[in-house]
Amino acid sequence: MNEENPVPEEVLRLAEAMVFAAAAPVSLRALGQILPENIEAETVVAMLTARYAGRGVELVAVAEGVQFRTAPDLAPRLKNVVEVPRRLPRAAMETLAIIAYHQPVTRTEIEEIRGASLAQTTLDALLEGGLIAPRGHKETPGRPTLWGTTAGFLAQFGLTDLASLPRREDLLVEPPGPRGDDGPA
């Protein structure tokens, strides 16, 4: 440890091993629990992030924690080599987007927004995938379950928090004009 490197190499190695071995993102609080009292988790994360910048794996902030991820520019080259989790069906992706942008939301509200009924299997798949979780019950007759996204959702989509979601306005696409009409010239 010196002025140039305020964290001993052994401490960096320990933090690196913890993040590498964890199946889920590691919170700064959890990381801080293994560090000596005089060393801040934020300092260790900054040093490891700098150390891994431009490498095959990078330390990235996701879901209120940090996690090693494949460098984005290498992902296409690994597509046929590494098993990627199954893609969600369109109905599940639509449902997940509605939950993400409108949470907490009930099943009936999801159906109203989608304009289509929602199969229980769709909710079950999202629940089993760790992407959504119950967030209580709405204070209306029948007390329907309120659904919200999880830290697993944030990690799966590389988000640090819900504020990192693209703005809905940026996702809306203008419908094309009549055939042959590309709009104003």
C-alpha positions as a LaTeX table, in Angstrom:
\begin{tabular}{lrrr}
\hline
Residue & $x$ (\AA) & $y$ (\AA) & $z$ (\AA) \\
\hline
Met1 & 0.00 & 0.00 & 0.00 \\
Asn2 & 1.33 & 3.46 & $-0.98$ \\
Glu3 & 0.02 & 6.82 & $-2.20$ \\
Glu4 & $-0.23$ & 5.58 & $-5.78$ \\
Asn5 & $-1.96$ & 2.36 & $-4.71$ \\
Pro6 & $-3.98$ & 3.07 & $-1.52$ \\
Val7 & $-5.24$ & $-0.53$ & $-1.29$ \\
Pro8 & $-2.95$ & $-3.51$ & $-0.63$ \\
Glu9 & $-2.83$ & $-6.06$ & $-3.45$ \\
Glu10 & $-4.08$ & $-8.81$ & $-1.13$ \\
Val11 & $-7.24$ & $-6.78$ & $-0.37$ \\
Leu12 & $-7.84$ & $-6.21$ & $-4.09$ \\
Arg13 & $-7.41$ & $-9.94$ & $-4.73$ \\
Leu14 & $-9.90$ & $-10.78$ & $-1.97$ \\
Ala15 & $-12.52$ & $-8.37$ & $-3.35$ \\
Glu16 & $-11.89$ & $-9.62$ & $-6.89$ \\
Ala17 & $-12.39$ & $-13.24$ & $-5.76$ \\
Met18 & $-15.62$ & $-12.37$ & $-3.93$ \\
Val19 & $-17.15$ & $-10.67$ & $-6.97$ \\
Phe20 & $-15.95$ & $-13.42$ & $-9.31$ \\
Ala21 & $-17.36$ & $-16.22$ & $-7.14$ \\
Ala22 & $-20.74$ & $-14.58$ & $-6.52$ \\
Ala23 & $-23.67$ & $-15.78$ & $-8.61$ \\
Ala24 & $-25.42$ & $-12.42$ & $-8.22$ \\
Pro25 & $-24.17$ & $-8.83$ & $-8.12$ \\
Val26 & $-22.25$ & $-8.01$ & $-4.93$ \\
Ser27 & $-23.43$ & $-4.93$ & $-3.04$ \\
Leu28 & $-20.92$ & $-2.37$ & $-1.80$ \\
Arg29 & $-22.14$ & $-3.14$ & 1.70 \\
Ala30 & $-21.35$ & $-6.86$ & 1.33 \\
Leu31 & $-17.98$ & $-6.02$ & $-0.17$ \\
Gly32 & $-17.28$ & $-3.64$ & 2.71 \\
Gln33 & $-17.83$ & $-6.44$ & 5.22 \\
Ile34 & $-14.72$ & $-8.30$ & 4.03 \\
Leu35 & $-12.49$ & $-5.21$ & 3.80 \\
Pro36 & $-10.30$ & $-3.75$ & 6.54 \\
Glu37 & $-12.04$ & $-0.85$ & 8.31 \\
Asn38 & $-9.72$ & 1.77 & 6.82 \\
Ile39 & $-10.51$ & 0.82 & 3.20 \\
Glu40 & $-13.69$ & 1.96 & 1.44 \\
Ala41 & $-15.55$ & $-0.45$ & $-0.86$ \\
Glu42 & $-15.96$ & 2.37 & $-3.40$ \\
Thr43 & $-12.17$ & 2.78 & $-3.61$ \\
Val44 & $-11.67$ & $-0.94$ & $-4.18$ \\
Val45 & $-14.39$ & $-1.02$ & $-6.87$ \\
Ala46 & $-12.86$ & 2.00 & $-8.63$ \\
Met47 & $-9.43$ & 0.36 & $-8.64$ \\
Leu48 & $-10.75$ & $-2.98$ & $-9.91$ \\
Thr49 & $-12.88$ & $-1.24$ & $-12.55$ \\
Ala50 & $-9.79$ & 0.60 & $-13.81$ \\
Arg51 & $-7.73$ & $-2.61$ & $-13.71$ \\
Tyr52 & $-10.26$ & $-4.49$ & $-15.86$ \\
Ala53 & $-11.06$ & $-1.65$ & $-18.30$ \\
Gly54 & $-10.41$ & $-2.80$ & $-21.85$ \\
Arg55 & $-9.97$ & $-6.45$ & $-20.83$ \\
Gly56 & $-12.07$ & $-9.46$ & $-21.86$ \\
Val57 & $-14.15$ & $-9.09$ & $-18.72$ \\
Glu58 & $-15.09$ & $-5.84$ & $-17.04$ \\
Leu59 & $-16.32$ & $-4.95$ & $-13.58$ \\
Val60 & $-19.66$ & $-3.20$ & $-14.05$ \\
Ala61 & $-22.26$ & $-1.68$ & $-11.75$ \\
Val62 & $-25.59$ & $-3.51$ & $-11.96$ \\
Ala63 & $-28.60$ & $-3.85$ & $-9.67$ \\
Glu64 & $-27.11$ & $-1.81$ & $-6.84$ \\
Gly65 & $-23.92$ & $-3.87$ & $-6.85$ \\
Val66 & $-21.01$ & $-4.91$ & $-9.02$ \\
Gln67 & $-20.47$ & $-7.93$ & $-11.23$ \\
Phe68 & $-17.95$ & $-9.18$ & $-13.76$ \\
Arg69 & $-19.35$ & $-9.23$ & $-17.28$ \\
Thr70 & $-17.97$ & $-10.06$ & $-20.71$ \\
Ala71 & $-16.75$ & $-6.95$ & $-22.50$ \\
Pro72 & $-19.63$ & $-5.83$ & $-24.76$ \\
Asp73 & $-17.46$ & $-5.73$ & $-27.89$ \\
Leu74 & $-16.59$ & $-9.43$ & $-27.46$ \\
Ala75 & $-20.13$ & $-10.70$ & $-26.89$ \\
Pro76 & $-20.92$ & $-11.28$ & $-30.61$ \\
Arg77 & $-17.80$ & $-13.44$ & $-30.99$ \\
Leu78 & $-18.82$ & $-15.61$ & $-28.04$ \\
Lys79 & $-22.45$ & $-16.01$ & $-29.08$ \\
Asn80 & $-21.99$ & $-19.50$ & $-30.57$ \\
Val81 & $-19.63$ & $-20.69$ & $-27.84$ \\
Val82 & $-21.32$ & $-19.65$ & $-24.61$ \\
Glu83 & $-24.77$ & $-20.88$ & $-23.66$ \\
Val84 & $-27.08$ & $-17.90$ & $-23.41$ \\
Pro85 & $-30.26$ & $-17.99$ & $-21.32$ \\
Arg86 & $-33.42$ & $-18.64$ & $-23.33$ \\
Arg87 & $-35.11$ & $-15.63$ & $-24.85$ \\
Leu88 & $-38.44$ & $-14.73$ & $-23.35$ \\
Pro89 & $-41.52$ & $-15.07$ & $-25.55$ \\
Arg90 & $-43.04$ & $-11.82$ & $-26.84$ \\
Ala91 & $-45.94$ & $-11.92$ & $-24.35$ \\
Ala92 & $-43.49$ & $-12.30$ & $-21.47$ \\
Met93 & $-41.32$ & $-9.41$ & $-22.71$ \\
Glu94 & $-44.39$ & $-7.20$ & $-23.12$ \\
Thr95 & $-45.55$ & $-8.13$ & $-19.63$ \\
Leu96 & $-42.10$ & $-7.49$ & $-18.17$ \\
Ala97 & $-41.89$ & $-4.08$ & $-19.86$ \\
Ile98 & $-45.32$ & $-3.12$ & $-18.51$ \\
Ile99 & $-44.33$ & $-4.19$ & $-15.01$ \\
Ala100 & $-41.02$ & $-2.32$ & $-15.24$ \\
Tyr101 & $-42.62$ & 0.95 & $-16.36$ \\
His102 & $-45.85$ & 0.81 & $-14.32$ \\
Gln103 & $-44.89$ & $-0.99$ & $-11.10$ \\
Pro104 & $-46.38$ & $-1.85$ & $-8.79$ \\
Val105 & $-49.10$ & $-3.15$ & $-11.09$ \\
Thr106 & $-51.83$ & $-5.82$ & $-10.90$ \\
Arg107 & $-52.51$ & $-8.55$ & $-13.42$ \\
Thr108 & $-55.74$ & $-6.80$ & $-14.48$ \\
Glu109 & $-53.85$ & $-3.55$ & $-15.07$ \\
Ile110 & $-51.27$ & $-5.42$ & $-17.16$ \\
Glu111 & $-54.08$ & $-6.92$ & $-19.26$ \\
Glu112 & $-55.67$ & $-3.49$ & $-19.74$ \\
Ile113 & $-52.37$ & $-1.97$ & $-20.91$ \\
Arg114 & $-51.55$ & $-4.91$ & $-23.21$ \\
Gly115 & $-55.08$ & $-5.10$ & $-24.56$ \\
Ala116 & $-54.93$ & $-8.88$ & $-24.22$ \\
Ser117 & $-55.42$ & $-11.47$ & $-21.51$ \\
Leu118 & $-52.40$ & $-12.60$ & $-19.55$ \\
Ala119 & $-51.75$ & $-16.31$ & $-19.12$ \\
Gln120 & $-50.76$ & $-17.36$ & $-15.61$ \\
Thr121 & $-47.86$ & $-19.28$ & $-17.17$ \\
Thr122 & $-46.39$ & $-15.96$ & $-18.35$ \\
Leu123 & $-46.35$ & $-14.56$ & $-14.82$ \\
Asp124 & $-45.05$ & $-17.90$ & $-13.51$ \\
Ala125 & $-42.15$ & $-17.88$ & $-16.00$ \\
Leu126 & $-41.16$ & $-14.32$ & $-15.02$ \\
Leu127 & $-41.47$ & $-15.19$ & $-11.33$ \\
Glu128 & $-39.42$ & $-18.40$ & $-11.67$ \\
Gly129 & $-36.82$ & $-16.51$ & $-13.71$ \\
Gly130 & $-36.35$ & $-14.12$ & $-10.81$ \\
Leu131 & $-37.38$ & $-11.13$ & $-12.94$ \\
Ile132 & $-40.53$ & $-10.16$ & $-11.01$ \\
Ala133 & $-41.80$ & $-10.56$ & $-7.46$ \\
Pro134 & $-44.98$ & $-9.77$ & $-5.53$ \\
Arg135 & $-44.88$ & $-6.26$ & $-4.05$ \\
Gly136 & $-47.94$ & $-6.47$ & $-1.83$ \\
His137 & $-51.66$ & $-6.28$ & $-2.50$ \\
Lys138 & $-53.81$ & $-3.49$ & $-3.88$ \\
Glu139 & $-56.35$ & $-2.18$ & $-1.41$ \\
Thr140 & $-59.34$ & $-2.96$ & $-3.63$ \\
Pro141 & $-61.93$ & $-5.75$ & $-3.50$ \\
Gly142 & $-60.20$ & $-9.10$ & $-3.91$ \\
Arg143 & $-56.85$ & $-7.56$ & $-2.88$ \\
Pro144 & $-55.05$ & $-8.45$ & $-6.13$ \\
Thr145 & $-51.30$ & $-9.00$ & $-6.06$ \\
Leu146 & $-49.12$ & $-6.06$ & $-7.06$ \\
Trp147 & $-46.12$ & $-7.03$ & $-9.20$ \\
Gly148 & $-42.73$ & $-5.34$ & $-9.50$ \\
Thr149 & $-39.32$ & $-6.09$ & $-10.95$ \\
Thr150 & $-36.39$ & $-7.49$ & $-8.97$ \\
Ala151 & $-32.65$ & $-6.97$ & $-8.70$ \\
Gly152 & $-32.42$ & $-10.02$ & $-10.99$ \\
Phe153 & $-34.31$ & $-8.04$ & $-13.65$ \\
Leu154 & $-31.86$ & $-5.16$ & $-13.30$ \\
Ala155 & $-28.87$ & $-7.50$ & $-13.54$ \\
Gln156 & $-30.30$ & $-9.41$ & $-16.52$ \\
Phe157 & $-30.75$ & $-6.20$ & $-18.48$ \\
Gly158 & $-27.55$ & $-4.50$ & $-17.29$ \\
Leu159 & $-29.31$ & $-1.74$ & $-15.35$ \\
Thr160 & $-28.14$ & $-0.12$ & $-12.12$ \\
Asp161 & $-31.65$ & 0.97 & $-11.15$ \\
Leu162 & $-35.08$ & 1.63 & $-12.67$ \\
Ala163 & $-34.06$ & 5.19 & $-13.52$ \\
Ser164 & $-31.63$ & 3.58 & $-16.02$ \\
Leu165 & $-34.54$ & 2.29 & $-18.12$ \\
Pro166 & $-34.90$ & 4.06 & $-21.46$ \\
Arg167 & $-37.56$ & 6.76 & $-21.36$ \\
Arg168 & $-40.86$ & 5.52 & $-22.76$ \\
Glu169 & $-40.94$ & 8.46 & $-25.18$ \\
Asp170 & $-37.63$ & 7.28 & $-26.67$ \\
Leu171 & $-39.07$ & 3.82 & $-27.32$ \\
Leu172 & $-42.15$ & 4.95 & $-29.22$ \\
Val173 & $-41.89$ & 4.58 & $-32.96$ \\
Glu174 & $-43.83$ & 6.78 & $-35.34$ \\
Pro175 & $-46.05$ & 4.64 & $-37.56$ \\
Pro176 & $-44.96$ & 4.71 & $-41.21$ \\
Gly177 & $-46.94$ & 6.86 & $-43.64$ \\
Pro178 & $-48.91$ & 5.40 & $-46.56$ \\
Arg179 & $-46.86$ & 3.30 & $-49.00$ \\
Gly180 & $-44.52$ & 5.46 & $-50.98$ \\
Asp181 & $-44.89$ & 8.36 & $-48.55$ \\
Asp182 & $-41.74$ & 8.75 & $-46.51$ \\
Gly183 & $-43.03$ & 11.90 & $-44.89$ \\
Pro184 & $-42.02$ & 15.51 & $-45.56$ \\
Ala185 & $-39.37$ & 16.01 & $-48.22$ \\
\hline
\end{tabular}
